[in-house]
Amino acid sequence: MDEEDLEKIGEQLYNLIHPKHKDNAGKLTGMLLELPGPVLGQMLQDEATLTAAVEKALRALQLAQEPSKVSCKDEDDASVSSDSLGEQLFELVDVYNTGHSQKITGMLLEQHKDAVLNLLSDPKLLEEQVNFAMKTLKELSVEETDVSDSSDADDKERLGEKIFSLVEELDPLHANDITGMLLEMDPAALKQLLSDRTMLEVAVQKAQSALDT
């Protein structure tokens, strides 16, 4: 996606976000524009997907704007437990919709507590670390692919199996048909469905509507 396309999408997103979030419309739009192209396209077409993404971005903004809750310097302070740091970090990482939020959060939590606190209060630093973690994960997956010699078809099959098991929980009767329809989507969008329950439910509802017609 080139800069011109991104600019157009940014304007459309801003116009959709501004009526409900006037104060933070610019920041929220900027955060959402970090997401993959197929996901942005889906947001523009589907209000529920956009709303879910905006809510995530808002939570991340609120955490970033309230460092007092997390920037306690006392190592022994029970209020800044590893669990609460992990939860807050996951919320921020999840905004980037990488499809690997849990893995990336785990990688970032391996750092010293002070370094993690810095990430919570510095969105720019967090973005750099998330991008670096994604690069590392991609390199690892490339190595695994080289070793296992798996093809795109194998990847699609694995995605299909994962999506089928989730769809089956929502609609056991039509799980096969719905999974088949979802597998026509872009692989990046499919991974997004696996990591975001709300988006999956929206996609399943759309497929159900198509089946009913």
C-alpha positions, -999 to 999 in steps of 0.1 A, spaced: 0 0 0 16 33 -11 15 66 9 -13 81 -12 -36 51 -4 -27 53 32 -35 90 33 -69 84 18 -76 56 43 -64 79 71 -89 106 60 -118 81 59 -109 67 93 -105 101 108 -140 111 95 -155 80 110 -137 83 144 -140 121 149 -178 123 157 -174 100 187 -138 108 198 -131 144 189 -102 149 214 -83 118 203 -94 113 167 -59 122 153 -40 99 177 -65 70 172 -63 73 134 -25 73 136 -25 41 157 -50 23 135 -29 32 104 -2 10 117 -24 -21 110 -21 -43 79 -38 -30 47 -65 -58 45 -75 -51 81 -78 -13 74 -100 -21 44 -122 -43 66 -126 -15 91 -139 9 65 -165 -16 53 -176 -29 87 -185 -6 117 -183 -34 143 -147 -41 133 -138 -4 134 -154 0 168 -135 -30 183 -102 -16 170 -110 20 183 -118 6 217 -85 -12 219 -66 19 208 -85 40 233 -75 16 261 -39 18 250 -40 56 249 -55 58 284 -28 35 298 -1 56 281 -16 88 294 -18 76 330 18 65 337 13 73 374 -6 40 377 24 20 364 55 41 369 61 34 405 98 31 412 96 10 443 106 -26 433 88 -40 463 55 -22 456 29 -50 454 6 -29 432 30 -32 403 30 -69 400 43 -88 370 7 -99 362 -7 -63 361 23 -52 340 17 -81 316 -20 -72 313 -13 -36 306 15 -44 282 -7 -69 263 -35 -42 259 -9 -19 243 7 -46 221 -27 -59 210 -35 -25 194 -10 -33 167 -30 -63 157 1 -83 148 -16 -116 153 11 -124 178 2 -102 208 8 -129 234 41 -140 220 54 -104 217 41 -95 252 60 -125 265 92 -114 247 89 -78 261 82 -91 296 116 -108 297 132 -74 301 138 -57 335 108 -43 352 120 -7 348 124 -13 310 88 -26 309 75 5 328 93 27 302 74 8 274 41 15 291 48 52 293 65 57 259 44 47 229 72 54 204 96 31 223 69 5 225 63 7 187 100 2 180 101 -29 203 69 -44 188 83 -40 153 116 -55 164 98 -85 180 77 -90 149 109 -90 128 124 -116 151 93 -138 149 92 -136 111 129 -146 109 121 -175 132 91 -186 112 112 -184 80 138 -207 95 111 -231 106 97 -230 71 131 -238 56 136 -267 80 101 -282 75 99 -273 38 62 -264 43 43 -248 15 17 -220 14 -9 -248 10 2 -263 43 -1 -229 60 -36 -224 46 -45 -258 58 -33 -251 93 -51 -218 93 -82 -236 81 -81 -261 110 -77 -234 136 -105 -213 121 -128 -243 118 -124 -252 155 -133 -216 165 -162 -214 140 -175 -247 152 -181 -232 186 -202 -204 171 -221 -223 145 -216 -261 145 -242 -267 118 -226 -245 92 -189 -247 104 -177 -263 71 -194 -238 48 -185 -208 69 -148 -219 72 -147 -223 34 -160 -188 29 -136 -173 54 -106 -191 38 -111 -170 7 -98 -140 27 -63 -127 27 -39 -147 50 -32 -116 70 -69 -110 76 -73 -147 86 -46 -144 112 -63 -113 125 -95 -133 129 -76 -159 150 -63 -133 173 -94 -112 176 -126 -129 188 -148 -99 180 -136 -97 144 -142 -135 141 -177 -132 153 -185 -104 129 -170 -124 100 -191 -154 110 -223 -134 112 -216 -120 77 -210 -155 63 -243 -167 80 -262 -139 63 -247 -149 30 -257 -185 36 -293 -174 45 -298 -155 12 
